[in-house]
Each structure stands twice: as C-alpha cells, then as structure tokens.
Amino acid sequence: MRGGITANIENSGFNPENGLFGHPPGLMFLFLVEMWERFSYYGMKALLVLYLVNAQRWSISRAATLYGNYTALAYIAPMLGGYIADRYLGTRRSLLWGGAIIACGHFTLAFRAGSSFYLGLALIILGTGLFKPNVSTMVGQLYAPDDKRRDAGFTIFFMGISVGALLAPLACGYLAQRAGWNYGFGAAGVGMVLGLALYLWGRGRYLPGIGYGPVRTNEEAERATPSTPEDRKRIWAVIIVVISTIPFWACYEQVGSSLSLFADRHVARNLGIFVIPTSWFQSINPIVILAFAPLLAFLWEYLEKKRREPSAPTKMAAAYLLLAIGFGFATWAGFRSETLLLVSPLWFVATDLFRSWGELLLSPVGLSYVTEIAPKRYGSRLMAAWFLAEGIGNKFAGSIASYSASIRPGRFYAIFVILALVSVVALIALIPWLKRLAKAGSANSDGGQV
C-alpha cells in the first residue's frame, strides 16, 4: 500500500497543488469526512456515563468502568483495523465499512438502547477500528514521502477532529438532555451517515488513485535484515516515551467520567432560566485546541529558527505540569463542593483549559517524535504502540474513576495532581538518557529533535 502511491497519483492526472493553502484538494475533503466521524464518536462519548448513571441508574463505579473499557477498546481496535486494511481491504474500502458499522452502532443505541446496548457499543468499537487509522493513512498518501507540506497538512487535519469534537457535545448533548437520550444517540448516527455520504460523493474526485488495496513492496526483505544496535536504541527511546504517556491519558480522560459527573452534580449550570447541559462542558477542549494550536505551531517555528526549541520529552514534561495545574483547580473545586451546594463553572473551565494546553504539548509532539525517531521499517508498529498506550491509559482512567463515588471529590482529584507531578519528575530525569538513545545512528535524520 505504501509503495506506488506517487505513481498512482501521477497516473490519475491529479494536480496536488490546486487545493486550499497549497495542499492537495483531498486534504480538506478528508478534513470534513473525519470531522463528521469525530462528531459521532465524541457525541456518543459525551453522553455515555451520564446516560448510564442518570437513565439506567447504574452505579458510578460500574458506569466509569464500562466507560474505561469502551474508550480503551476504541483506541486499541485500530491496530487490527490497520492490519486488515494493509493486508486485505485497502484504506478506501476500510473507511467505507468502518463508517457504515459505526452508524449501525449509534442507531442500535438510539432505537434499542436497553436490550441491545452492548451490541451498539461493540459495533462502534469495530467500526472505529476500521475507520480511525485508515483516514489518517489516506491523509499521508496525499503527499510524496519527501513532501515538506506533510506536517502542516496533518495539523490542518487535526483541527478537523477538533471541530467535530466541539460540535458533538453541543448538538448531541442538547438533544439528549432536552428531547431524550435516544435523540442524542441518533444525532451521533446521523453525523456518521453525513460523513459517509460525503465520502461516497467525493472520493472518486478528491482521492484519485489512493487507497485501492495493498501494494506489495520489498517489505519482506527489509524484515529479514537484522536490526542494528542503533535501531534498537532508537526503538527503546520511542518505547519509553510511549509508555510515559499512559499516566497522562489516565488523568486526561477523566473528562468523560468523573469530571462529567462532578459537573452534573456540583457545578452551578444556570444562566438565568437556561440550564447548561452537562455535556456542553466537553466542548471546552476543542475550543482551546482550535484557538491555541496555530499559536503554538508558530511558537515552535520561531524557537526553532532561534535554535531554542525545547526537546520533545521536555515539552511532554511541561504537558504533565500543565495537567497538574489543571487538576489543582479541580481539587480546589472538589474541596469547595464539600462545603457549598454548588461551585462556579469557572473552576471546571480552568481545569479543562490547562488540561487542553497539556494535550497540545503532548499529543502532536509525541506523534511527531515517534515518526522522527523510530527507524523507518518499525515506524508503523511503533505508531500502533502509541495508540495502544492511549488505550491502556483510557482503561486506567475508567478504573480510577470508578472510585470517585467512594472518595471525596477534593481528595479524589488530588490523586491526579500527584500522579502528574511524579510524571514530570520522572520525565525530566529520563531526558539525558532519551537524548543519548535517540541520537544513536541517523535512521531518519541527523538525530532528530530530542
């Protein structure tokens, strides 16, 4: 699949310079397709714990555990979906099948949320596994291997994810808490159907020669070549960084479980006669991402020209520090909720503001680190490890959140402050070692950003 992409594009007569901002037209097309898929995912995710606790009368512990299992599997399934696309279906068909299965899952929840609840979740997980890795792969296929526009293109694509994540809690959450839960789940399904319709309408025009099936290359010969000591050092650098993200996701993903329930029960949500739907608070994160991602990209470019850009592990340590500050606000709000009836929503906003800044310093930086430091022939497997770590972090997030009902809010959120601060210290201590490992050899560059 990876080989022959450039030839396919050239043979199709496709001109990659005619798109928006000098990028291939397919970029904005996939931006919109992914926006609708993320609308469906984040719309359902914003409702899940609230639905289980408030409508199905599940205990907080049981609901949080299921939430952790669901989100973990949604991030682990792409490992299988990527393999199926590489070996059998190709990205083009995998995207279609994945989107259709996702839509079926949402509508199963909407029309038979009681008796077929687990079936609906399973379909969404399966569909996400086919869809999520392959839409990103198709973005990469728009560019030649040495195209310097690739990083900027992925940044634009990442903003499409944020647009979907912004709109989903507003629309799905409002319908669920005003018209009925089925309407919220149904709206998520409609979003996926719109994405599928757009994909079927435009894939022939905007994705010519892309994603038709696996192309056999000399990959088998490359695998037969033993790895060098330098390769192994760089692999260890990536593995250590990937593992270091697990505590971050365990803290970060409280937003859909314990933080969502805290907002539902302890935050003053009245604006006059209007009551803010709890799920709307989950739109804070994408708003912050959309507002600050371009500024941060400009900052890194400026610092790089001045030769003062921090290393990737240093940025990730700073991400944990911001996360600790965010949960410091949540901890203070938790203690205040023990003596007051309701706390100001500004506490929640402050928590999510710092949490989102932390994501900007960890997620895109970490992905870039993996692609830069990993030896090329191990790149796909190490990228899969990144998603696996995120899935493990989501599982831990749900397991920890299950104790939020038995621990007072102030003490509970202090756990994440401590966990984040310990991670800061650990990463700072590892930075010298990571630099030595990452500079071993020159598999992808002259040592890369370390």
C-alpha positions as CSV (number, residue, x, y, z in Angstrom):
1,M,0.0,0.0,0.0
2,R,2.8,2.4,0.9
3,G,4.6,1.8,-2.4
4,G,3.3,3.1,-5.7
5,I,1.2,5.9,-4.2
6,T,3.1,8.7,-6.0
7,A,2.8,6.8,-9.3
8,N,-0.9,6.3,-8.8
9,I,-1.5,10.0,-8.2
10,E,0.6,11.0,-11.2
11,N,-1.2,8.5,-13.5
12,S,-4.6,9.8,-12.4
13,G,-3.8,13.3,-13.7
14,F,-4.3,14.7,-10.2
15,N,-2.6,18.0,-9.5
16,P,-1.7,18.2,-5.8
17,E,-1.1,22.0,-5.9
18,N,-4.7,23.0,-6.6
19,G,-6.1,22.7,-3.1
20,L,-6.6,25.1,-0.3
21,F,-3.4,26.8,1.0
22,G,-1.3,24.9,-1.5
23,H,-2.3,21.5,-0.1
24,P,-3.9,18.6,-2.1
25,P,-7.7,19.1,-2.5
26,G,-8.1,15.7,-0.8
27,L,-6.9,17.2,2.5
28,M,-10.0,19.4,3.0
29,F,-12.2,16.6,1.8
30,L,-10.8,14.2,4.4
31,F,-10.9,17.0,6.9
32,L,-14.7,17.1,6.5
33,V,-15.1,13.3,6.5
34,E,-13.1,13.0,9.7
35,M,-15.0,15.9,11.2
36,W,-18.3,14.0,10.9
37,E,-16.8,10.7,12.2
38,R,-15.4,12.5,15.2
39,F,-18.7,14.3,15.7
40,S,-20.3,10.8,16.0
41,Y,-17.6,9.5,18.3
42,Y,-17.5,12.5,20.7
43,G,-21.2,12.9,20.6
44,M,-21.8,9.4,21.9
45,K,-18.8,9.7,24.3
46,A,-20.2,12.8,25.9
47,L,-23.4,11.0,26.7
48,L,-22.3,7.6,27.8
49,V,-21.6,7.9,31.5
50,L,-24.4,10.5,32.0
51,Y,-26.9,8.1,30.3
52,L,-25.8,5.1,32.3
53,V,-25.9,6.9,35.7
54,N,-29.0,9.1,35.2
55,A,-31.2,7.0,32.8
56,Q,-30.2,3.4,33.6
57,R,-29.4,4.0,37.3
58,W,-26.0,2.4,37.1
59,S,-23.6,3.0,40.0
60,I,-20.8,5.5,39.3
61,S,-18.3,2.7,39.7
62,R,-20.0,0.4,37.2
63,A,-20.5,3.2,34.6
64,A,-16.9,4.5,34.9
65,T,-15.5,1.0,34.5
66,L,-17.6,0.5,31.3
67,Y,-16.5,3.9,30.0
68,G,-12.9,3.0,30.5
69,N,-13.3,-0.4,28.8
70,Y,-15.2,1.2,25.9
71,T,-12.7,4.0,25.2
72,A,-9.7,1.7,25.7
73,L,-11.1,-0.7,23.1
74,A,-11.9,2.2,20.7
75,Y,-8.2,3.1,20.7
76,I,-6.9,-0.5,20.6
77,A,-9.1,-1.7,17.8
78,P,-7.3,0.5,15.2
79,M,-4.3,-1.9,15.5
80,L,-6.5,-4.6,14.0
81,G,-8.2,-2.3,11.6
82,G,-4.9,-1.1,10.2
83,Y,-3.7,-4.6,9.7
84,I,-6.9,-5.6,7.8
85,A,-6.6,-2.5,5.5
86,D,-2.9,-3.2,4.9
87,R,-3.4,-6.9,4.1
88,Y,-6.8,-7.2,2.6
89,L,-9.2,-4.3,2.1
90,G,-7.1,-1.2,1.4
91,T,-7.9,2.1,3.1
92,R,-10.6,3.1,0.6
93,R,-12.9,0.2,1.4
94,S,-11.9,0.0,5.1
95,L,-13.1,3.6,5.5
96,L,-16.5,2.8,3.9
97,W,-17.0,-0.4,6.0
98,G,-15.9,1.3,9.2
99,G,-18.2,4.3,8.8
100,A,-21.2,2.1,8.0
101,I,-20.6,-0.1,11.1
102,I,-20.2,2.9,13.3
103,A,-23.5,4.3,12.1
104,C,-25.2,1.0,12.7
105,G,-23.8,1.0,16.3
106,H,-25.2,4.5,17.0
107,F,-28.6,3.7,15.6
108,T,-28.7,0.5,17.6
109,L,-28.2,2.6,20.8
110,A,-30.9,5.1,19.6
111,F,-33.6,2.6,18.8
112,R,-32.9,-0.2,21.2
113,A,-30.6,1.3,23.8
114,G,-31.8,-1.0,26.5
115,S,-31.7,-4.5,25.2
116,S,-29.0,-4.0,22.5
117,F,-26.8,-1.6,24.4
118,Y,-23.7,-3.8,24.3
119,L,-24.2,-4.7,20.7
120,G,-24.3,-1.0,19.8
121,L,-21.0,-0.3,21.7
122,A,-19.4,-3.3,20.1
123,L,-20.3,-2.1,16.6
124,I,-19.0,1.4,17.3
125,I,-15.7,-0.1,18.5
126,L,-15.4,-2.4,15.5
127,G,-16.2,0.4,13.1
128,T,-13.8,2.8,14.7
129,G,-11.1,0.2,14.4
130,L,-11.6,0.2,10.6
131,F,-12.1,3.9,10.2
132,K,-9.7,5.7,12.6
133,P,-6.2,4.5,11.4
134,N,-7.1,4.5,7.7
135,V,-8.4,8.0,7.3
136,S,-5.1,9.2,8.8
137,T,-3.2,6.9,6.4
138,M,-5.1,8.4,3.5
139,V,-4.0,11.9,4.5
140,G,-0.4,10.7,4.4
141,Q,-1.0,9.1,1.0
142,L,-1.8,12.6,-0.4
143,Y,1.8,13.5,-0.1
144,A,5.0,12.2,-1.6
145,P,7.5,10.8,1.0
146,D,9.7,13.9,0.9
147,D,6.9,16.5,0.7
148,K,7.6,19.2,3.3
149,R,3.9,20.1,3.5
150,R,3.1,16.8,5.3
151,D,3.4,18.2,8.9
152,A,1.3,21.3,8.1
153,G,-1.3,19.0,6.4
154,F,-1.7,16.9,9.5
155,T,-2.0,20.0,11.6
156,I,-5.0,21.1,9.4
157,F,-6.4,17.6,9.6
158,F,-6.1,17.6,13.4
159,M,-8.2,20.8,13.5
160,G,-11.0,18.9,11.7
161,I,-11.0,16.5,14.6
162,S,-11.4,19.4,17.0
163,V,-14.3,20.9,15.0
164,G,-16.2,17.6,15.3
165,A,-15.4,17.3,19.0
166,L,-16.6,20.9,19.5
167,L,-20.0,20.5,17.7
168,A,-20.8,17.0,19.0
169,P,-21.4,17.7,22.7
170,L,-23.4,20.8,21.8
171,A,-25.8,19.1,19.4
172,C,-25.9,15.5,20.8
173,G,-25.9,16.7,24.4
174,Y,-28.6,19.2,23.9
175,L,-30.9,16.7,22.2
176,A,-30.2,14.0,24.8
177,Q,-30.9,16.2,27.8
178,R,-33.8,18.1,26.3
179,A,-35.6,15.7,23.9
180,G,-34.4,12.3,25.1
181,W,-31.4,10.1,25.2
182,N,-32.4,8.3,22.0
183,Y,-32.3,11.6,20.1
184,G,-28.7,12.2,21.3
185,F,-27.5,8.8,20.2
186,G,-29.4,9.1,17.0
187,A,-27.8,12.5,16.2
188,A,-24.4,10.9,16.5
189,G,-25.5,8.3,14.0
190,V,-26.8,10.9,11.6
191,G,-23.4,12.6,11.8
192,M,-21.7,9.4,10.7
193,V,-24.2,9.0,7.9
194,L,-23.4,12.5,6.7
195,G,-19.7,11.7,6.7
196,L,-20.3,8.5,4.7
197,A,-22.5,10.3,2.2
198,L,-19.8,12.9,1.7
199,Y,-17.1,10.3,1.4
200,L,-19.1,8.3,-1.3
201,W,-19.8,11.5,-3.2
202,G,-16.3,12.9,-3.3
203,R,-13.8,10.0,-3.0
204,G,-13.5,9.5,-6.8
205,R,-12.9,13.2,-7.4
206,Y,-10.7,14.1,-4.5
207,L,-8.9,10.8,-3.8
208,P,-7.9,9.5,-7.2
209,G,-5.5,6.5,-7.2
210,I,-5.5,6.4,-3.4
211,G,-6.4,3.5,-1.1
212,Y,-7.4,0.9,-3.6
213,G,-5.6,-2.0,-1.9
214,P,-2.3,-3.3,-0.6
215,V,0.7,-2.9,-2.9
216,R,3.4,-5.5,-2.3
217,T,6.9,-4.0,-1.8
218,N,10.2,-5.2,-0.6
219,E,8.9,-5.2,3.0
220,E,9.6,-8.9,3.4
221,A,13.3,-8.4,2.5
222,E,13.5,-5.5,4.9
223,R,12.1,-7.6,7.7
224,A,14.7,-10.3,7.1
225,T,17.5,-7.8,7.7
226,P,18.5,-7.8,11.3
227,S,18.1,-4.6,13.3
228,T,21.3,-2.7,14.2
229,P,22.3,-1.7,17.8
230,E,21.5,1.9,16.7
231,D,18.0,0.8,15.7
232,R,17.4,-0.9,19.0
233,K,18.5,2.2,20.9
234,R,16.1,4.4,18.9
235,I,13.3,1.9,19.4
236,W,13.9,1.9,23.2
237,A,13.7,5.7,23.1
238,V,10.3,5.6,21.4
239,I,9.0,2.8,23.7
240,I,10.0,4.8,26.8
241,V,8.3,7.9,25.5
242,V,5.2,6.0,24.5
243,I,4.9,4.3,28.0
244,S,5.4,7.7,29.6
245,T,2.1,8.9,28.1
246,I,-0.1,6.3,29.9
247,P,-0.4,8.3,33.1
248,F,-1.3,11.4,31.1
249,W,-4.2,9.7,29.4
250,A,-5.3,8.2,32.7
251,C,-5.7,11.7,34.1
252,Y,-6.8,13.4,30.9
253,E,-9.7,11.1,30.2
254,Q,-11.5,11.8,33.5
255,V,-13.4,14.4,31.5
256,G,-15.8,11.9,30.2
257,S,-16.4,10.1,33.5
258,S,-15.6,11.6,36.9
259,L,-15.3,15.2,35.8
260,S,-18.6,15.0,33.8
261,L,-20.4,13.6,36.8
262,F,-18.9,16.3,39.0
263,A,-20.1,19.0,36.6
264,D,-23.6,17.4,36.5
265,R,-23.9,17.3,40.3
266,H,-21.7,20.0,41.8
267,V,-21.4,22.8,39.3
268,A,-23.9,25.7,39.0
269,R,-25.1,25.5,35.5
270,N,-27.9,28.0,35.5
271,L,-27.8,31.0,33.2
272,G,-31.0,32.8,34.1
273,I,-33.7,30.4,33.2
274,F,-31.4,28.3,30.9
275,V,-29.6,25.3,32.4
276,I,-26.4,24.5,30.6
277,P,-26.4,20.8,29.5
278,T,-23.6,19.0,31.3
279,S,-22.2,17.6,28.0
280,W,-21.5,21.1,26.8
281,F,-18.5,21.4,29.1
282,Q,-16.8,18.8,26.9
283,S,-16.7,21.4,24.1
284,I,-14.2,23.5,26.1
285,N,-11.3,21.2,25.0
286,P,-11.8,21.5,21.2
287,I,-12.3,25.3,21.5
288,V,-8.9,25.6,23.3
289,I,-7.3,23.3,20.7
290,L,-8.7,25.4,17.8
291,A,-7.7,28.7,19.4
292,F,-4.1,27.7,20.5
293,A,-2.9,25.1,18.1
294,P,-1.9,27.7,15.4
295,L,-0.3,29.9,18.0
296,L,1.8,27.0,19.4
297,A,2.8,25.9,15.9
298,F,4.0,29.5,15.3
299,L,5.9,29.5,18.6
300,W,7.7,26.2,17.8
301,E,8.7,27.5,14.4
302,Y,10.0,30.8,15.9
303,L,12.0,29.0,18.6
304,E,13.4,26.5,16.0
305,K,14.8,29.4,14.0
306,K,16.4,30.8,17.1
307,R,17.7,27.3,17.9
308,R,15.9,27.4,21.2
309,E,13.1,25.0,20.7
310,P,12.7,22.6,23.6
311,S,13.2,18.8,23.1
312,A,10.1,16.6,22.7
313,P,10.5,15.0,26.1
314,T,10.9,18.4,27.7
315,K,7.6,19.6,26.1
316,M,5.9,16.4,27.3
317,A,7.2,17.1,30.9
318,A,5.7,20.6,30.6
319,A,2.4,18.9,29.5
320,Y,2.3,17.0,32.7
321,L,3.0,20.2,34.7
322,L,0.0,21.9,33.0
323,L,-2.1,18.8,33.7
324,A,-1.2,19.0,37.4
325,I,-2.2,22.7,37.5
326,G,-5.5,21.9,35.8
327,F,-6.3,19.2,38.4
328,G,-5.2,21.6,41.1
329,F,-8.2,23.7,40.1
330,A,-10.4,20.5,40.1
331,T,-9.0,19.6,43.6
332,W,-9.9,23.0,45.0
333,A,-13.4,22.9,43.4
334,G,-13.8,19.4,44.9
335,F,-13.0,20.7,48.4
336,R,-15.3,23.6,48.0
337,S,-18.1,21.3,46.8
338,E,-17.9,19.5,50.2
339,T,-19.0,22.7,52.0
340,L,-21.0,24.5,49.3
341,L,-24.2,23.4,47.5
342,L,-22.7,24.3,44.0
343,V,-19.4,25.6,42.7
344,S,-18.8,28.1,39.9
345,P,-18.4,26.6,36.4
346,L,-15.2,28.7,36.1
347,W,-13.4,26.0,38.2
348,F,-14.3,23.4,35.5
349,V,-13.3,25.8,32.7
350,A,-9.9,26.4,34.4
351,T,-9.4,22.6,34.8
352,D,-10.1,22.0,31.1
353,L,-8.1,25.0,29.9
354,F,-4.9,23.7,31.4
355,R,-5.7,20.1,30.6
356,S,-6.1,21.1,26.9
357,W,-2.9,23.0,26.9
358,G,-1.2,19.9,28.2
359,E,-2.7,17.9,25.3
360,L,-1.2,20.4,22.8
361,L,2.2,19.8,24.3
362,L,1.9,16.0,24.4
363,S,-0.2,14.6,21.7
364,P,1.1,16.2,18.4
365,V,4.6,16.4,19.9
366,G,4.6,12.7,20.8
367,L,3.3,11.6,17.4
368,S,6.0,13.7,15.7
369,Y,8.6,12.2,18.0
370,V,7.6,8.7,17.0
371,T,7.7,9.4,13.3
372,E,11.0,11.1,13.6
373,I,13.0,8.9,15.9
374,A,11.6,5.4,15.0
375,P,13.6,3.5,12.4
376,K,11.6,3.6,9.2
377,R,10.9,-0.1,9.0
378,Y,9.5,-0.1,12.5
379,G,7.5,3.1,12.2
380,S,4.1,1.6,11.7
381,R,4.4,-0.8,14.6
382,L,5.7,1.9,17.0
383,M,2.9,4.2,15.9
384,A,0.5,1.3,16.8
385,A,2.2,1.2,20.2
386,W,1.3,4.9,20.7
387,F,-2.4,4.1,20.2
388,L,-2.1,1.0,22.4
389,A,-0.7,3.2,25.2
390,E,-3.5,5.6,24.8
391,G,-6.0,2.7,25.1
392,I,-4.3,1.5,28.2
393,G,-4.4,5.0,29.7
394,N,-8.2,5.1,28.9
395,K,-8.7,1.8,30.7
396,F,-6.8,3.1,33.8
397,A,-8.9,6.3,33.6
398,G,-12.1,4.3,33.9
399,S,-10.7,2.1,36.7
400,I,-9.6,5.1,38.7
401,A,-12.9,7.0,38.1
402,S,-14.8,4.0,39.5
403,Y,-13.6,5.1,42.9
404,S,-14.9,8.7,42.6
405,A,-18.2,7.7,44.4
406,S,-16.3,6.5,47.5
407,I,-13.7,9.2,47.8
408,R,-14.5,12.8,48.5
409,P,-14.0,15.0,45.4
410,G,-11.2,17.1,46.8
411,R,-9.1,14.1,47.8
412,F,-10.0,12.2,44.6
413,Y,-8.7,14.9,42.2
414,A,-5.6,15.4,44.3
415,I,-4.6,11.9,43.1
416,F,-4.2,13.2,39.6
417,V,-2.2,16.2,40.8
418,I,0.3,13.8,42.5
419,L,0.3,11.4,39.5
420,A,1.1,14.3,37.1
421,L,3.8,15.8,39.3
422,V,5.5,12.4,39.7
423,S,5.5,12.0,35.9
424,V,7.1,15.5,35.5
425,V,10.0,14.4,37.7
426,A,10.3,11.0,36.0
427,L,10.4,12.5,32.5
428,I,12.9,15.2,33.5
429,A,15.2,12.5,35.0
430,L,14.9,10.4,31.8
431,I,15.7,13.3,29.3
432,P,19.5,12.9,29.2
433,W,19.2,9.1,28.7
434,L,16.5,9.6,26.0
435,K,18.8,12.1,24.2
436,R,21.6,9.5,24.1
437,L,19.3,6.8,22.8
438,A,17.6,9.0,20.2
439,K,20.8,10.3,18.8
440,A,22.1,6.8,18.1
441,G,22.6,6.4,14.4
442,S,20.8,8.5,11.9
443,A,18.0,6.3,10.8
444,N,15.6,9.1,9.8
445,S,17.6,12.3,10.2
446,D,20.7,13.8,11.7
447,G,19.5,12.7,15.2
448,G,16.1,14.4,15.2
449,Q,14.6,16.6,17.7
450,V,15.4,15.1,21.1
